[in-house]
Amino acid sequence: MKTLKRTFILLLLPIFAFTAAHKYYVSVTHIEYVKEKQSLQIITNVFVDDFERLLRERYDENITLSIPNELSTVEMYTKRYLNEKIQIHINGKPVTYNYLGKEYENDVIYFYLEVENVKEIKSFAIENQVLQDLFEEQENVIRTKINGKNKSFILRKGNNKGELNYN
């Protein structure tokens, strides 16, 4: 009977080892240039639990996201963090974006950003280090729609800048 148990465990162990859940660390940033509004509209989404962990480790261990009475400092910390981790250049020049707010949907948080008064885009560059200071495996997917062209790329730690030319 003892041998049967050992055999059973040895057969099942590899099955459980390869079916264990693996957590992926990814954000997706959608960037669209709306020429009629002279606006670059940006939506970045990350998992709520990952961003909550980041805010707790960086700023305040008492932060809990997506609750009715969220701490008032969450907006301040969020804006500060995004300003540190996302930089945008249009036509070779750094631009400032406005943080418009955030929204929760299930286990994802959406951040809304906008660059105003953009007359034309000949080149676009982004540096996105969101969550890369917390997770080595973090990948930030960038999807753009600029001047009618859809382009995408992935930014990773050590390779967190992307540039597109429209000449």
LINNOR-V950917 format. One record per pair of residues at least 12 apart in sequence whose C-alpha atoms are under 6 Angstrom apart, sorted by the first residue. I is the first residue (numbers start at 0). J is the second residue. D is the distance in Angstrom with one decimal. If there is no record, write none. Layout:
BEGIN
i=I j=J d=D
i=I j=J d=D
END
This chain:
BEGIN
i=24 j=137 d=4.6
i=25 j=137 d=5.5
i=25 j=138 d=4.8
i=25 j=139 d=5.6
i=26 j=44 d=5.6
i=26 j=45 d=4.8
i=26 j=139 d=4.8
i=27 j=43 d=5.7
i=27 j=44 d=5.5
i=27 j=139 d=5.9
i=27 j=140 d=4.7
i=28 j=42 d=5.6
i=28 j=43 d=4.2
i=28 j=141 d=4.9
i=29 j=41 d=5.6
i=29 j=42 d=5.2
i=29 j=142 d=4.9
i=29 j=143 d=5.9
i=30 j=143 d=4.7
i=31 j=143 d=5.8
i=31 j=144 d=4.7
i=31 j=145 d=5.8
i=32 j=145 d=5.0
i=37 j=116 d=5.2
i=37 j=117 d=4.7
i=37 j=118 d=5.5
i=38 j=114 d=5.7
i=38 j=115 d=4.7
i=38 j=117 d=5.6
i=39 j=113 d=5.6
i=39 j=114 d=5.0
i=40 j=113 d=4.7
i=41 j=111 d=5.9
i=41 j=112 d=4.9
i=41 j=113 d=5.8
i=42 j=110 d=5.6
i=42 j=111 d=4.8
i=43 j=109 d=5.6
i=43 j=110 d=5.1
i=44 j=108 d=5.5
i=44 j=109 d=4.4
i=45 j=107 d=5.7
i=45 j=108 d=5.6
i=46 j=106 d=5.8
i=46 j=107 d=4.5
i=47 j=106 d=5.5
i=47 j=107 d=5.1
i=47 j=108 d=5.5
i=84 j=127 d=5.8
i=84 j=128 d=4.9
i=84 j=129 d=5.5
i=85 j=126 d=5.6
i=85 j=127 d=4.6
i=86 j=125 d=5.7
i=86 j=126 d=5.1
i=87 j=124 d=5.7
i=87 j=125 d=4.6
i=88 j=123 d=5.8
i=88 j=124 d=5.0
i=89 j=122 d=5.8
i=89 j=123 d=4.8
i=90 j=121 d=5.5
i=90 j=122 d=4.7
i=96 j=113 d=5.2
i=96 j=114 d=4.5
i=97 j=112 d=5.4
i=97 j=113 d=5.2
i=98 j=112 d=4.7
i=99 j=111 d=5.3
i=99 j=112 d=5.5
i=121 j=164 d=6.0
i=121 j=165 d=4.8
i=121 j=166 d=5.8
i=122 j=163 d=5.6
i=122 j=164 d=4.3
i=122 j=165 d=5.7
i=123 j=162 d=5.7
i=123 j=163 d=5.2
i=124 j=161 d=5.6
i=124 j=162 d=4.1
i=125 j=160 d=5.7
i=125 j=161 d=5.5
i=126 j=159 d=5.6
i=126 j=160 d=4.3
i=127 j=159 d=5.7
i=138 j=154 d=5.8
i=138 j=155 d=5.0
i=139 j=153 d=5.7
i=139 j=154 d=5.0
i=140 j=152 d=6.0
i=140 j=153 d=4.5
END
